Every structure is written in structure tokens, then in C-alpha cells.
Amino acid sequence: MNEYGFTVKKTDTLRNQVYKDIKSAIIRGKIDPGTRLRENDISKEMGISRGPIREAILLLEREGSLVTQTHKETMVAKVEKDEVTMLLNPLRVLLESFSIQKILPVLNEIHFIQLEKILGELNQACIQKEIEMIVEKDLEFHEYLITLTGEPYLITLWKSVSSRIVFHFMTNTREKHQMDNFSQLMNEHREPLEAIKTKKWEYIEPVLKEHIY
């Protein structure tokens, strides 16, 4: 039986293929929070050895997408609203504020063109109601700014925080956003970009906080 709906596309390393497939299944709501993932089952379904699966699971654990219990049971993470509002959102504000202030002196037109490109792709995804692509492009917009710092540890921290926020969104507010056809999503990203283009932190800070909260 094809329990999870995983497939293997021979365009990447096995580890990355498994990583992307599991993460995609979670984002698309095919695997619910609290669901147990068994290496043996995934190995049989994908037709590959357990080594790459174990490596992919470790990556997803570092991001906060999966959690492994004391008895070695690996499950899809659960994220409560209180964790998002009281911990994750404040952490995200700190990480993105630090990153943007760090990169402001070096931001140039090339960077703004790339951010506009990502927004264009996000807009297209919204029009087509492609939830997986919407989430991907939403994260890509912010991750691009973080990666410009060139700080690997900062990028890892941000991915961990943002992944858990995404899980909360997908499991608790997905239907709401589908009902309004993502009508506010573009404006919610357009405003921060226009503020960032000013390269003035006093303009960027309040817009960034409003966007995240």
C-alpha cells in the first residue's frame, strides 16, 4: 500500500529527494501532525535503502518539521498557537531584523530585482491557488534576505523557526486563506519590500513587525 504517497525523482541526491518529498507531503496536508513516520515503510514505498531516509529525517528534525521521541518514534511536529504567538513570531522578528540591518549597506538593484521576481512567482501561485507553491515562494522571499547575510547558523535558525510557523499555518489557518483566495498575501509582502527599498531601518522596522505578527 502506498501509505504516504512518496515518490523518487532522479534529479537530486537521494537524501535531498526524500527530504523534499516528506516536507512537501507535510505542507500539502497529506501527512497530519502527530503522524508516525517509519523508516521501513518509507524505504519500501520509495524502493531505496534506509540510509538516505535517515539522513533526510535528521535534516527535517533540525528544522523542527519532525520530532523523534525517546523510544525512537519519529512523528510530524505539532505546533500550538501559543508557541507561534509567544515564541516563534518574536524569534522570527529578531532574526529577520538582525539580518536586514546587517545587509542594508550592501543591498542593490540586483537584489531588489530578485525579490520582485519572487513576488511575481508568488502572485502567480496565488492566482492559480497552488498552496504548495504559495508556501514555497512565501518562505523564499524571506529566506533570500536571510541568505544574503552569508551566516549559515543564522540561516539554520531561521529555517527551524519558519518551518514550525508554516506547519501551524497549514494545519490551523489553511482553509481560511483558501476562502479569501489569498487576497491579502501579495500586499503583505509588497509593503515590506517597498520599505526595504528605502534602506532606512526606521521605515522598515514597523512594517516588518506588522507583517510577521
mmCIF file of the C-alpha atoms, coordinates in Angstrom:
data_MODEL
# 
_entry.id   MODEL 
# 
loop_
_atom_site.group_PDB 
_atom_site.id 
_atom_site.type_symbol 
_atom_site.label_atom_id 
_atom_site.label_alt_id 
_atom_site.label_comp_id 
_atom_site.label_asym_id 
_atom_site.label_entity_id 
_atom_site.label_seq_id 
_atom_site.pdbx_PDB_ins_code 
_atom_site.Cartn_x 
_atom_site.Cartn_y 
_atom_site.Cartn_z 
_atom_site.occupancy 
_atom_site.B_iso_or_equiv 
_atom_site.pdbx_formal_charge 
_atom_site.auth_seq_id 
_atom_site.auth_comp_id 
_atom_site.auth_asym_id 
_atom_site.auth_atom_id 
_atom_site.pdbx_PDB_model_num 
ATOM 1   C CA . MET A 1 1   ? 0.000   0.000  0.000   1.00 0.00 ? 1   MET A CA 1 
ATOM 2   C CA . ASN A 1 2   ? 1.269   3.483  -0.864  1.00 0.00 ? 2   ASN A CA 1 
ATOM 3   C CA . GLU A 1 3   ? 0.831   4.898  2.635   1.00 0.00 ? 3   GLU A CA 1 
ATOM 4   C CA . TYR A 1 4   ? 2.413   8.337  2.260   1.00 0.00 ? 4   TYR A CA 1 
ATOM 5   C CA . GLY A 1 5   ? 2.368   8.936  -1.477  1.00 0.00 ? 5   GLY A CA 1 
ATOM 6   C CA . PHE A 1 6   ? 6.139   9.419  -1.680  1.00 0.00 ? 6   PHE A CA 1 
ATOM 7   C CA . THR A 1 7   ? 7.949   9.141  -4.999  1.00 0.00 ? 7   THR A CA 1 
ATOM 8   C CA . VAL A 1 8   ? 11.559  9.281  -6.074  1.00 0.00 ? 8   VAL A CA 1 
ATOM 9   C CA . LYS A 1 9   ? 12.644  11.662 -8.828  1.00 0.00 ? 9   LYS A CA 1 
ATOM 10  C CA . LYS A 1 10  ? 16.151  11.003 -10.099 1.00 0.00 ? 10  LYS A CA 1 
ATOM 11  C CA . THR A 1 11  ? 17.186  14.657 -10.307 1.00 0.00 ? 11  THR A CA 1 
ATOM 12  C CA . ASP A 1 12  ? 18.953  15.108 -6.980  1.00 0.00 ? 12  ASP A CA 1 
ATOM 13  C CA . THR A 1 13  ? 20.777  13.201 -4.257  1.00 0.00 ? 13  THR A CA 1 
ATOM 14  C CA . LEU A 1 14  ? 18.619  10.555 -2.617  1.00 0.00 ? 14  LEU A CA 1 
ATOM 15  C CA . ARG A 1 15  ? 18.786  12.356 0.712   1.00 0.00 ? 15  ARG A CA 1 
ATOM 16  C CA . ASN A 1 16  ? 17.524  15.611 -0.797  1.00 0.00 ? 16  ASN A CA 1 
ATOM 17  C CA . GLN A 1 17  ? 14.813  13.820 -2.747  1.00 0.00 ? 17  GLN A CA 1 
ATOM 18  C CA . VAL A 1 18  ? 13.485  12.174 0.403   1.00 0.00 ? 18  VAL A CA 1 
ATOM 19  C CA . TYR A 1 19  ? 13.790  15.435 2.354   1.00 0.00 ? 19  TYR A CA 1 
ATOM 20  C CA . LYS A 1 20  ? 11.817  17.379 -0.257  1.00 0.00 ? 20  LYS A CA 1 
ATOM 21  C CA . ASP A 1 21  ? 9.192   14.687 -0.668  1.00 0.00 ? 21  ASP A CA 1 
ATOM 22  C CA . ILE A 1 22  ? 8.450   14.366 3.046   1.00 0.00 ? 22  ILE A CA 1 
ATOM 23  C CA . LYS A 1 23  ? 8.398   18.128 3.528   1.00 0.00 ? 23  LYS A CA 1 
ATOM 24  C CA . SER A 1 24  ? 6.122   18.574 0.520   1.00 0.00 ? 24  SER A CA 1 
ATOM 25  C CA . ALA A 1 25  ? 3.722   15.919 1.832   1.00 0.00 ? 25  ALA A CA 1 
ATOM 26  C CA . ILE A 1 26  ? 3.507   17.735 5.180   1.00 0.00 ? 26  ILE A CA 1 
ATOM 27  C CA . ILE A 1 27  ? 2.974   21.149 3.580   1.00 0.00 ? 27  ILE A CA 1 
ATOM 28  C CA . ARG A 1 28  ? 0.240   19.781 1.306   1.00 0.00 ? 28  ARG A CA 1 
ATOM 29  C CA . GLY A 1 29  ? -1.528  18.284 4.303   1.00 0.00 ? 29  GLY A CA 1 
ATOM 30  C CA . LYS A 1 30  ? -1.036  14.682 3.173   1.00 0.00 ? 30  LYS A CA 1 
ATOM 31  C CA . ILE A 1 31  ? 0.575   13.823 6.492   1.00 0.00 ? 31  ILE A CA 1 
ATOM 32  C CA . ASP A 1 32  ? -1.073  15.214 9.618   1.00 0.00 ? 32  ASP A CA 1 
ATOM 33  C CA . PRO A 1 33  ? 0.777   16.484 12.710  1.00 0.00 ? 33  PRO A CA 1 
ATOM 34  C CA . GLY A 1 34  ? 1.419   13.616 15.116  1.00 0.00 ? 34  GLY A CA 1 
ATOM 35  C CA . THR A 1 35  ? 1.606   11.029 12.332  1.00 0.00 ? 35  THR A CA 1 
ATOM 36  C CA . ARG A 1 36  ? 4.366   8.465  12.868  1.00 0.00 ? 36  ARG A CA 1 
ATOM 37  C CA . LEU A 1 37  ? 6.898   8.032  10.051  1.00 0.00 ? 37  LEU A CA 1 
ATOM 38  C CA . ARG A 1 38  ? 8.588   4.642  9.870   1.00 0.00 ? 38  ARG A CA 1 
ATOM 39  C CA . GLU A 1 39  ? 11.870  4.267  8.025   1.00 0.00 ? 39  GLU A CA 1 
ATOM 40  C CA . ASN A 1 40  ? 10.962  0.744  6.907   1.00 0.00 ? 40  ASN A CA 1 
ATOM 41  C CA . ASP A 1 41  ? 7.643   1.859  5.405   1.00 0.00 ? 41  ASP A CA 1 
ATOM 42  C CA . ILE A 1 42  ? 9.211   4.790  3.557   1.00 0.00 ? 42  ILE A CA 1 
ATOM 43  C CA . SER A 1 43  ? 12.057  2.570  2.354   1.00 0.00 ? 43  SER A CA 1 
ATOM 44  C CA . LYS A 1 44  ? 9.613   0.045  0.870   1.00 0.00 ? 44  LYS A CA 1 
ATOM 45  C CA . GLU A 1 45  ? 7.426   2.739  -0.678  1.00 0.00 ? 45  GLU A CA 1 
ATOM 46  C CA . MET A 1 46  ? 10.324  4.552  -2.324  1.00 0.00 ? 46  MET A CA 1 
ATOM 47  C CA . GLY A 1 47  ? 12.279  1.460  -3.152  1.00 0.00 ? 47  GLY A CA 1 
ATOM 48  C CA . ILE A 1 48  ? 15.503  2.755  -1.640  1.00 0.00 ? 48  ILE A CA 1 
ATOM 49  C CA . SER A 1 49  ? 17.707  1.915  1.334   1.00 0.00 ? 49  SER A CA 1 
ATOM 50  C CA . ARG A 1 50  ? 17.127  3.376  4.801   1.00 0.00 ? 50  ARG A CA 1 
ATOM 51  C CA . GLY A 1 51  ? 20.374  5.399  4.821   1.00 0.00 ? 51  GLY A CA 1 
ATOM 52  C CA . PRO A 1 52  ? 19.175  8.406  2.761   1.00 0.00 ? 52  PRO A CA 1 
ATOM 53  C CA . ILE A 1 53  ? 15.836  8.302  4.600   1.00 0.00 ? 53  ILE A CA 1 
ATOM 54  C CA . ARG A 1 54  ? 17.598  8.514  7.961   1.00 0.00 ? 54  ARG A CA 1 
ATOM 55  C CA . GLU A 1 55  ? 19.688  11.454 6.723   1.00 0.00 ? 55  GLU A CA 1 
ATOM 56  C CA . ALA A 1 56  ? 16.603  13.265 5.436   1.00 0.00 ? 56  ALA A CA 1 
ATOM 57  C CA . ILE A 1 57  ? 14.796  12.728 8.741   1.00 0.00 ? 57  ILE A CA 1 
ATOM 58  C CA . LEU A 1 58  ? 17.741  14.258 10.604  1.00 0.00 ? 58  LEU A CA 1 
ATOM 59  C CA . LEU A 1 59  ? 17.537  17.349 8.384   1.00 0.00 ? 59  LEU A CA 1 
ATOM 60  C CA . LEU A 1 60  ? 13.821  17.675 8.994   1.00 0.00 ? 60  LEU A CA 1 
ATOM 61  C CA . GLU A 1 61  ? 14.340  17.271 12.738  1.00 0.00 ? 61  GLU A CA 1 
ATOM 62  C CA . ARG A 1 62  ? 16.857  20.137 12.717  1.00 0.00 ? 62  ARG A CA 1 
ATOM 63  C CA . GLU A 1 63  ? 14.272  22.311 11.000  1.00 0.00 ? 63  GLU A CA 1 
ATOM 64  C CA . GLY A 1 64  ? 11.627  21.352 13.536  1.00 0.00 ? 64  GLY A CA 1 
ATOM 65  C CA . SER A 1 65  ? 9.468   19.580 10.954  1.00 0.00 ? 65  SER A CA 1 
ATOM 66  C CA . LEU A 1 66  ? 9.808   16.172 12.614  1.00 0.00 ? 66  LEU A CA 1 
ATOM 67  C CA . VAL A 1 67  ? 10.413  15.116 16.201  1.00 0.00 ? 67  VAL A CA 1 
ATOM 68  C CA . THR A 1 68  ? 11.842  11.832 17.455  1.00 0.00 ? 68  THR A CA 1 
ATOM 69  C CA . GLN A 1 69  ? 10.627  10.562 20.821  1.00 0.00 ? 69  GLN A CA 1 
ATOM 70  C CA . THR A 1 70  ? 12.622  8.735  23.489  1.00 0.00 ? 70  THR A CA 1 
ATOM 71  C CA . HIS A 1 71  ? 11.683  5.349  22.070  1.00 0.00 ? 71  HIS A CA 1 
ATOM 72  C CA . LYS A 1 72  ? 12.832  6.382  18.587  1.00 0.00 ? 72  LYS A CA 1 
ATOM 73  C CA . GLU A 1 73  ? 9.376   7.038  17.185  1.00 0.00 ? 73  GLU A CA 1 
ATOM 74  C CA . THR A 1 74  ? 9.581   9.805  14.588  1.00 0.00 ? 74  THR A CA 1 
ATOM 75  C CA . MET A 1 75  ? 6.473   11.938 14.172  1.00 0.00 ? 75  MET A CA 1 
ATOM 76  C CA . VAL A 1 76  ? 5.369   15.022 12.274  1.00 0.00 ? 76  VAL A CA 1 
ATOM 77  C CA . ALA A 1 77  ? 5.689   18.008 14.613  1.00 0.00 ? 77  ALA A CA 1 
ATOM 78  C CA . LYS A 1 78  ? 2.701   19.580 16.339  1.00 0.00 ? 78  LYS A CA 1 
ATOM 79  C CA . VAL A 1 79  ? 2.673   23.355 16.725  1.00 0.00 ? 79  VAL A CA 1 
ATOM 80  C CA . GLU A 1 80  ? 0.211   25.125 19.015  1.00 0.00 ? 80  GLU A CA 1 
ATOM 81  C CA . LYS A 1 81  ? -0.982  28.699 18.553  1.00 0.00 ? 81  LYS A CA 1 
ATOM 82  C CA . ASP A 1 82  ? 0.639   29.847 21.810  1.00 0.00 ? 82  ASP A CA 1 
ATOM 83  C CA . GLU A 1 83  ? 4.030   28.668 20.603  1.00 0.00 ? 83  GLU A CA 1 
ATOM 84  C CA . VAL A 1 84  ? 3.642   30.725 17.430  1.00 0.00 ? 84  VAL A CA 1 
ATOM 85  C CA . THR A 1 85  ? 2.432   33.928 19.083  1.00 0.00 ? 85  THR A CA 1 
ATOM 86  C CA . MET A 1 86  ? 4.598   33.903 22.205  1.00 0.00 ? 86  MET A CA 1 
ATOM 87  C CA . LEU A 1 87  ? 7.813   32.302 20.969  1.00 0.00 ? 87  LEU A CA 1 
ATOM 88  C CA . LEU A 1 88  ? 8.179   31.734 17.227  1.00 0.00 ? 88  LEU A CA 1 
ATOM 89  C CA . ASN A 1 89  ? 6.947   35.085 15.926  1.00 0.00 ? 89  ASN A CA 1 
ATOM 90  C CA . PRO A 1 90  ? 9.130   37.088 18.364  1.00 0.00 ? 90  PRO A CA 1 
ATOM 91  C CA . LEU A 1 91  ? 12.121  34.923 17.408  1.00 0.00 ? 91  LEU A CA 1 
ATOM 92  C CA . ARG A 1 92  ? 11.412  35.472 13.744  1.00 0.00 ? 92  ARG A CA 1 
ATOM 93  C CA . VAL A 1 93  ? 11.249  39.241 14.258  1.00 0.00 ? 93  VAL A CA 1 
ATOM 94  C CA . LEU A 1 94  ? 14.647  39.154 15.980  1.00 0.00 ? 94  LEU A CA 1 
ATOM 95  C CA . LEU A 1 95  ? 16.243  37.009 13.268  1.00 0.00 ? 95  LEU A CA 1 
ATOM 96  C CA . GLU A 1 96  ? 14.861  38.963 10.329  1.00 0.00 ? 96  GLU A CA 1 
ATOM 97  C CA . SER A 1 97  ? 15.507  42.331 11.971  1.00 0.00 ? 97  SER A CA 1 
ATOM 98  C CA . PHE A 1 98  ? 19.126  41.419 12.625  1.00 0.00 ? 98  PHE A CA 1 
ATOM 99  C CA . SER A 1 99  ? 19.557  40.068 9.102   1.00 0.00 ? 99  SER A CA 1 
ATOM 100 C CA . ILE A 1 100 ? 18.016  43.039 7.307   1.00 0.00 ? 100 ILE A CA 1 
ATOM 101 C CA . GLN A 1 101 ? 20.013  45.562 9.312   1.00 0.00 ? 101 GLN A CA 1 
ATOM 102 C CA . LYS A 1 102 ? 23.159  43.588 8.530   1.00 0.00 ? 102 LYS A CA 1 
ATOM 103 C CA . ILE A 1 103 ? 22.566  43.539 4.777   1.00 0.00 ? 103 ILE A CA 1 
ATOM 104 C CA . LEU A 1 104 ? 21.132  47.052 4.297   1.00 0.00 ? 104 LEU A CA 1 
ATOM 105 C CA . PRO A 1 105 ? 24.518  48.614 3.383   1.00 0.00 ? 105 PRO A CA 1 
ATOM 106 C CA . VAL A 1 106 ? 25.069  46.103 0.560   1.00 0.00 ? 106 VAL A CA 1 
ATOM 107 C CA . LEU A 1 107 ? 21.559  45.818 -0.878  1.00 0.00 ? 107 LEU A CA 1 
ATOM 108 C CA . ASN A 1 108 ? 21.445  46.881 -4.519  1.00 0.00 ? 108 ASN A CA 1 
ATOM 109 C CA . GLU A 1 109 ? 19.208  46.796 -7.584  1.00 0.00 ? 109 GLU A CA 1 
ATOM 110 C CA . ILE A 1 110 ? 20.160  43.194 -8.372  1.00 0.00 ? 110 ILE A CA 1 
ATOM 111 C CA . HIS A 1 111 ? 18.796  42.097 -5.006  1.00 0.00 ? 111 HIS A CA 1 
ATOM 112 C CA . PHE A 1 112 ? 15.587  44.078 -5.479  1.00 0.00 ? 112 PHE A CA 1 
ATOM 113 C CA . ILE A 1 113 ? 15.076  42.553 -8.929  1.00 0.00 ? 113 ILE A CA 1 
ATOM 114 C CA . GLN A 1 114 ? 15.358  39.066 -7.420  1.00 0.00 ? 114 GLN A CA 1 
ATOM 115 C CA . LEU A 1 115 ? 12.860  39.934 -4.678  1.00 0.00 ? 115 LEU A CA 1 
ATOM 116 C CA . GLU A 1 116 ? 10.459  41.296 -7.320  1.00 0.00 ? 116 GLU A CA 1 
ATOM 117 C CA . LYS A 1 117 ? 10.862  38.057 -9.273  1.00 0.00 ? 117 LYS A CA 1 
ATOM 118 C CA . ILE A 1 118 ? 9.944   36.006 -6.212  1.00 0.00 ? 118 ILE A CA 1 
ATOM 119 C CA . LEU A 1 119 ? 6.893   38.210 -5.596  1.00 0.00 ? 119 LEU A CA 1 
ATOM 120 C CA . GLY A 1 120 ? 5.833   37.753 -9.212  1.00 0.00 ? 120 GLY A CA 1 
ATOM 121 C CA . GLU A 1 121 ? 6.003   33.985 -8.797  1.00 0.00 ? 121 GLU A CA 1 
ATOM 122 C CA . LEU A 1 122 ? 4.100   34.251 -5.517  1.00 0.00 ? 122 LEU A CA 1 
ATOM 123 C CA . ASN A 1 123 ? 1.390   36.271 -7.229  1.00 0.00 ? 123 ASN A CA 1 
ATOM 124 C CA . GLN A 1 124 ? 1.061   33.671 -9.972  1.00 0.00 ? 124 GLN A CA 1 
ATOM 125 C CA . ALA A 1 125 ? 0.791   30.905 -7.381  1.00 0.00 ? 125 ALA A CA 1 
ATOM 126 C CA . CYS A 1 126 ? -1.951  32.869 -5.594  1.00 0.00 ? 126 CYS A CA 1 
ATOM 127 C CA . ILE A 1 127 ? -3.903  33.288 -8.839  1.00 0.00 ? 127 ILE A CA 1 
ATOM 128 C CA . GLN A 1 128 ? -3.672  29.557 -9.518  1.00 0.00 ? 128 GLN A CA 1 
ATOM 129 C CA . LYS A 1 129 ? -4.313  28.687 -5.842  1.00 0.00 ? 129 LYS A CA 1 
ATOM 130 C CA . GLU A 1 130 ? -1.287  26.401 -5.728  1.00 0.00 ? 130 GLU A CA 1 
ATOM 131 C CA . ILE A 1 131 ? -0.896  26.077 -1.972  1.00 0.00 ? 131 ILE A CA 1 
ATOM 132 C CA . GLU A 1 132 ? 2.453   24.305 -2.057  1.00 0.00 ? 132 GLU A CA 1 
ATOM 133 C CA . MET A 1 133 ? 3.993   26.902 -4.366  1.00 0.00 ? 133 MET A CA 1 
ATOM 134 C CA . ILE A 1 134 ? 2.483   29.742 -2.314  1.00 0.00 ? 134 ILE A CA 1 
ATOM 135 C CA . VAL A 1 135 ? 4.161   28.453 0.827   1.00 0.00 ? 135 VAL A CA 1 
ATOM 136 C CA . GLU A 1 136 ? 7.424   27.867 -1.054  1.00 0.00 ? 136 GLU A CA 1 
ATOM 137 C CA . LYS A 1 137 ? 7.545   31.381 -2.511  1.00 0.00 ? 137 LYS A CA 1 
ATOM 138 C CA . ASP A 1 138 ? 6.446   32.994 0.749   1.00 0.00 ? 138 ASP A CA 1 
ATOM 139 C CA . LEU A 1 139 ? 9.383   31.327 2.513   1.00 0.00 ? 139 LEU A CA 1 
ATOM 140 C CA . GLU A 1 140 ? 11.744  32.006 -0.392  1.00 0.00 ? 140 GLU A CA 1 
ATOM 141 C CA . PHE A 1 141 ? 11.110  35.768 -0.144  1.00 0.00 ? 141 PHE A CA 1 
ATOM 142 C CA . HIS A 1 142 ? 12.244  35.865 3.476   1.00 0.00 ? 142 HIS A CA 1 
ATOM 143 C CA . GLU A 1 143 ? 14.943  33.221 3.144   1.00 0.00 ? 143 GLU A CA 1 
ATOM 144 C CA . TYR A 1 144 ? 16.573  35.181 0.322   1.00 0.00 ? 144 TYR A CA 1 
ATOM 145 C CA . LEU A 1 145 ? 17.087  38.111 2.686   1.00 0.00 ? 145 LEU A CA 1 
ATOM 146 C CA . ILE A 1 146 ? 18.477  35.827 5.374   1.00 0.00 ? 146 ILE A CA 1 
ATOM 147 C CA . THR A 1 147 ? 20.921  34.110 2.997   1.00 0.00 ? 147 THR A CA 1 
ATOM 148 C CA . LEU A 1 148 ? 22.365  37.474 1.950   1.00 0.00 ? 148 LEU A CA 1 
ATOM 149 C CA . THR A 1 149 ? 23.952  37.658 5.406   1.00 0.00 ? 149 THR A CA 1 
ATOM 150 C CA . GLY A 1 150 ? 26.180  34.719 4.491   1.00 0.00 ? 150 GLY A CA 1 
ATOM 151 C CA . GLU A 1 151 ? 25.727  33.323 8.006   1.00 0.00 ? 151 GLU A CA 1 
ATOM 152 C CA . PRO A 1 152 ? 24.970  29.552 7.867   1.00 0.00 ? 152 PRO A CA 1 
ATOM 153 C CA . TYR A 1 153 ? 23.988  29.319 11.542  1.00 0.00 ? 153 TYR A CA 1 
ATOM 154 C CA . LEU A 1 154 ? 21.559  32.222 11.164  1.00 0.00 ? 154 LEU A CA 1 
ATOM 155 C CA . ILE A 1 155 ? 20.006  30.544 8.132   1.00 0.00 ? 155 ILE A CA 1 
ATOM 156 C CA . THR A 1 156 ? 19.580  27.271 10.067  1.00 0.00 ? 156 THR A CA 1 
ATOM 157 C CA . LEU A 1 157 ? 17.934  29.075 12.990  1.00 0.00 ? 157 LEU A CA 1 
ATOM 158 C CA . TRP A 1 158 ? 15.535  30.902 10.681  1.00 0.00 ? 158 TRP A CA 1 
ATOM 159 C CA . LYS A 1 159 ? 14.580  27.713 8.836   1.00 0.00 ? 159 LYS A CA 1 
ATOM 160 C CA . SER A 1 160 ? 13.798  25.988 12.116  1.00 0.00 ? 160 SER A CA 1 
ATOM 161 C CA . VAL A 1 161 ? 11.543  28.826 13.285  1.00 0.00 ? 161 VAL A CA 1 
ATOM 162 C CA . SER A 1 162 ? 9.843   29.397 9.923   1.00 0.00 ? 162 SER A CA 1 
ATOM 163 C CA . SER A 1 163 ? 9.158   25.685 9.380   1.00 0.00 ? 163 SER A CA 1 
ATOM 164 C CA . ARG A 1 164 ? 7.183   25.428 12.601  1.00 0.00 ? 164 ARG A CA 1 
ATOM 165 C CA . ILE A 1 165 ? 5.227   28.584 11.772  1.00 0.00 ? 165 ILE A CA 1 
ATOM 166 C CA . VAL A 1 166 ? 4.364   27.108 8.368   1.00 0.00 ? 166 VAL A CA 1 
ATOM 167 C CA . PHE A 1 167 ? 3.117   23.908 9.996   1.00 0.00 ? 167 PHE A CA 1 
ATOM 168 C CA . HIS A 1 168 ? 0.819   25.914 12.225  1.00 0.00 ? 168 HIS A CA 1 
ATOM 169 C CA . PHE A 1 169 ? -0.475  27.840 9.215   1.00 0.00 ? 169 PHE A CA 1 
ATOM 170 C CA . MET A 1 170 ? -1.104  24.683 7.211   1.00 0.00 ? 170 MET A CA 1 
ATOM 171 C CA . THR A 1 171 ? -2.885  22.811 9.983   1.00 0.00 ? 171 THR A CA 1 
ATOM 172 C CA . ASN A 1 172 ? -4.896  25.652 11.540  1.00 0.00 ? 172 ASN A CA 1 
ATOM 173 C CA . THR A 1 173 ? -5.460  28.500 9.073   1.00 0.00 ? 173 THR A CA 1 
ATOM 174 C CA . ARG A 1 174 ? -5.155  26.921 5.632   1.00 0.00 ? 174 ARG A CA 1 
ATOM 175 C CA . GLU A 1 175 ? -8.907  26.838 4.957   1.00 0.00 ? 175 GLU A CA 1 
ATOM 176 C CA . LYS A 1 176 ? -9.324  30.478 5.931   1.00 0.00 ? 176 LYS A CA 1 
ATOM 177 C CA . HIS A 1 177 ? -6.738  31.568 3.389   1.00 0.00 ? 177 HIS A CA 1 
ATOM 178 C CA . GLN A 1 178 ? -8.250  29.373 0.702   1.00 0.00 ? 178 GLN A CA 1 
ATOM 179 C CA . MET A 1 179 ? -11.628 31.001 1.286   1.00 0.00 ? 179 MET A CA 1 
ATOM 180 C CA . ASP A 1 180 ? -10.354 34.521 0.721   1.00 0.00 ? 180 ASP A CA 1 
ATOM 181 C CA . ASN A 1 181 ? -8.256  33.367 -2.262  1.00 0.00 ? 181 ASN A CA 1 
ATOM 182 C CA . PHE A 1 182 ? -5.077  34.659 -0.636  1.00 0.00 ? 182 PHE A CA 1 
ATOM 183 C CA . SER A 1 183 ? -6.259  38.189 -1.423  1.00 0.00 ? 183 SER A CA 1 
ATOM 184 C CA . GLN A 1 184 ? -4.099  39.827 1.260   1.00 0.00 ? 184 GLN A CA 1 
ATOM 185 C CA . LEU A 1 185 ? -0.931  37.808 0.734   1.00 0.00 ? 185 LEU A CA 1 
ATOM 186 C CA . MET A 1 186 ? 0.570   39.959 -2.020  1.00 0.00 ? 186 MET A CA 1 
ATOM 187 C CA . ASN A 1 187 ? 0.005   43.219 -0.142  1.00 0.00 ? 187 ASN A CA 1 
ATOM 188 C CA . GLU A 1 188 ? 1.509   41.645 2.960   1.00 0.00 ? 188 GLU A CA 1 
ATOM 189 C CA . HIS A 1 189 ? 4.762   41.124 1.001   1.00 0.00 ? 189 HIS A CA 1 
ATOM 190 C CA . ARG A 1 190 ? 4.644   44.222 -1.186  1.00 0.00 ? 190 ARG A CA 1 
ATOM 191 C CA . GLU A 1 191 ? 4.732   46.566 1.810   1.00 0.00 ? 191 GLU A CA 1 
ATOM 192 C CA . PRO A 1 192 ? 7.910   45.072 3.373   1.00 0.00 ? 192 PRO A CA 1 
ATOM 193 C CA . LEU A 1 193 ? 9.677   45.103 0.010   1.00 0.00 ? 193 LEU A CA 1 
ATOM 194 C CA . GLU A 1 194 ? 8.862   48.753 -0.606  1.00 0.00 ? 194 GLU A CA 1 
ATOM 195 C CA . ALA A 1 195 ? 10.076  49.579 2.906   1.00 0.00 ? 195 ALA A CA 1 
ATOM 196 C CA . ILE A 1 196 ? 13.302  47.622 2.378   1.00 0.00 ? 196 ILE A CA 1 
ATOM 197 C CA . LYS A 1 197 ? 13.909  49.521 -0.861  1.00 0.00 ? 197 LYS A CA 1 
ATOM 198 C CA . THR A 1 198 ? 14.187  52.737 1.164   1.00 0.00 ? 198 THR A CA 1 
ATOM 199 C CA . LYS A 1 199 ? 17.163  51.155 3.011   1.00 0.00 ? 199 LYS A CA 1 
ATOM 200 C CA . LYS A 1 200 ? 16.061  53.086 6.103   1.00 0.00 ? 200 LYS A CA 1 
ATOM 201 C CA . TRP A 1 201 ? 15.559  50.927 9.180   1.00 0.00 ? 201 TRP A CA 1 
ATOM 202 C CA . GLU A 1 202 ? 13.174  53.369 10.833  1.00 0.00 ? 202 GLU A CA 1 
ATOM 203 C CA . TYR A 1 203 ? 10.751  52.731 7.951   1.00 0.00 ? 203 TYR A CA 1 
ATOM 204 C CA . ILE A 1 204 ? 11.416  49.015 7.685   1.00 0.00 ? 204 ILE A CA 1 
ATOM 205 C CA . GLU A 1 205 ? 11.069  48.021 11.356  1.00 0.00 ? 205 GLU A CA 1 
ATOM 206 C CA . PRO A 1 206 ? 7.358   48.769 11.930  1.00 0.00 ? 206 PRO A CA 1 
ATOM 207 C CA . VAL A 1 207 ? 6.374   47.279 8.564   1.00 0.00 ? 207 VAL A CA 1 
ATOM 208 C CA . LEU A 1 208 ? 8.351   44.103 9.232   1.00 0.00 ? 208 LEU A CA 1 
ATOM 209 C CA . LYS A 1 209 ? 6.791   43.642 12.672  1.00 0.00 ? 209 LYS A CA 1 
ATOM 210 C CA . GLU A 1 210 ? 3.280   44.158 11.316  1.00 0.00 ? 210 GLU A CA 1 
ATOM 211 C CA . HIS A 1 211 ? 3.980   41.703 8.500   1.00 0.00 ? 211 HIS A CA 1 
ATOM 212 C CA . ILE A 1 212 ? 5.190   38.946 10.814  1.00 0.00 ? 212 ILE A CA 1 
ATOM 213 C CA . TYR A 1 213 ? 2.579   39.405 13.525  1.00 0.00 ? 213 TYR A CA 1 
# 
